[in-house]
Amino acid sequence: MMLEAREILGTMGEERFVGRRVDRVRVEAAEAGRRRLRRRTHDGLDLAIDLPAGSFLADGAVLADDGSRIVAVERPAEPALVIRLDRTLAPDQLIAQAARVGHAFGNQHVPVEIADGELLVHLTTSSEVATATVERLGLHGAVVFAATLPLARRAPPQTAHAH
C-alpha cells in the first residue's frame, strides 16, 4: 500500500503530535526543495510525496498522521566544509569575507548556509578541493575543516547569484 503526502501538516514538536509513534523518512539536503519524491520510510511504508510548489522538507516536518503514528522528515548528516570566520574582525570585514565565500561557491552552484555563526558549504567535490578554494580567498584568521552534519535543516540554503 502506498501513502500519499500532499502537504506538510506541521512539525514533530507541535503539541498535537506529542505521544505519537514516529516513522521517519530520510530526505537529503539536495532533495528537500523538490516537490515530488518517492521514498520508503524506516518502517517500510511506501511514500509518495507530492507537495505544492515552494514547499521545503525541513527536519521534523510531518507528512502524514493516522492518529497513532506520524511520518516525519529526517535530515541525515552529510559531508560539508565548515568555515569559521575570525569574530575579532570588524563587522564590515566579516561581511566581506562571507561575501567572498558565497561568491566563490555560488559560481560553482554549491549551496552555502549560515548556521550558528559558521558558513557551511555543501561538499559536492572533495574536501581538499573545497578547502583549496577557501584558502585562495585569503580569509584572515578563518578556520576551515570538513565535517559530517545535517545541512539545510530548517530552510533552503542560498545558491542564487548573478553572473
Buried (B, 14 or more C-beta within 10 A) or exposed (E): EEBEBEEBBBBBEEEEBEEBEBBBBEBBBBEBBEEEBEBEBEEEBEBEBEBEEEBBBBBBBBBBBEEEBBBBBBBBEBBBBBBBBEEEBEEEBBEEBBEBBBEBBBEEEBBBBEBEEBBBBBBBEEBEEBBEBBEEBEBEEBEBEBBEBBBBBEEBBEBEEEE
